[in-house]
Amino acid sequence: MSPIERHPVGDDRAAGFESGLQHRLDTRAKSNNQYPAHLRRQLQIEKVCRVPRLVAELLDEIGRHHGLEDDIADRLGRYAELDPRLLAAVGGDRFPASPVRLVGGAP
């Protein structure tokens, strides 16, 4: 089996990849623990952000749990004022690409 599998777009096994491509580090692994924590978090954020209601529920839950409702409301207001076209122009609308490293290549 190749290290890259194709899955239909929208298939839950694609773990958030819009293109339907998912890199499998260990095809026997049953969880996402095979991914570095920052990549796992990024994939979770991308998946949650597709559904605005989930973002609202998450922010409300964090606010209630930590007593931060007013702080979250203030910060959310500032973020909502950002111009999405400007963010896209400077690349602020997406995560930076992961670094690519050559493994086992010639020196």
N, C-alpha and C positions, 0 to 999 in steps of 0.2 A: 504494500500500500504506500502511495506517495505521501510525503510530509504535508501536502496541501490537498484537502478534500473540497469538492464542490457540493454545496447544499443549495436547495432552492431558496430564493430570497424570501424572508419571512419565516423560515423554518427556525424553531427555537434552538436547534442544535447549532445554528450559525452564531450563537452567543453574541448577537448584536452587530455582526458585520453586515452592512447593507449590501455589499457585493456578493455575499453568499460564500466568500472564501474564509476558511478558518485554518490557522496553522495548528497542527496537532503535535505537541512535543512528546506525548506518551499516549498512544491510542488506547491503552488499558486503563488510564486514569479515569476515575468516576467523578472528579470534581475539578473546579477551576484552580485548585491549589498549585497546579503545575506552572501557572503564570506568575510573574513577579507582581507584588502587591500593587504597584502603581498602574500596571497595565490592567489588572483585574478591576481596579477602582475606575479607571477610565472607561472600560467597557460597560460597567454597571451604570455609570453616569450617563453615557450615551443612550443606553436602553431606557433609563428612567425619564430622560429629557424628551423622549418621543411622545410622552403622555403628560401634558401639563397638569392634570389632576394629581398625578403621582408626585410631582415636584411640590405642589401646594400642600399635599398631605405630609410629605417629608418635612418641609419647613415648619408647618404647624406643630408636628410632633416634637421636633427638636426644640422649638420655642417653648412649648409647654414643659417639656422634660427638664430644660435648663433655665427656665424663667427668662427667656430672651425674646419674648414676643415683640416688644417695642424695638429692640435693636434689629431684629430680622426685618420688621416692617420698614424701618428707616433705610436699611441697606438694600432691600428689594426695590424701594422707590428710586434709589440712585441708579441701580442697575437697569431698571426699566426705562430710564431716561437716555441710556446709551443708544447711539444711532447704529442700527444693525448694518447699514451700508458701509459706514466708516470701519466698524469692526471687521467686516469681510475684506475690505480693502487692505487692511494691515495684518490680516491673518488671525485676528483675535476671535474668530467665530469657530475655530477648530483647535484640537489638540495638536501640538507639534509632532512631526513624524518621529517614530522611534529610531534610534541610531542603528545603522546596519553595520555589522561586523563580519569580516571574513574569518572563517574558522578553518584552520588546517591548510591555508593557502601558502604559496611560496613567499619567503621573506622579502 
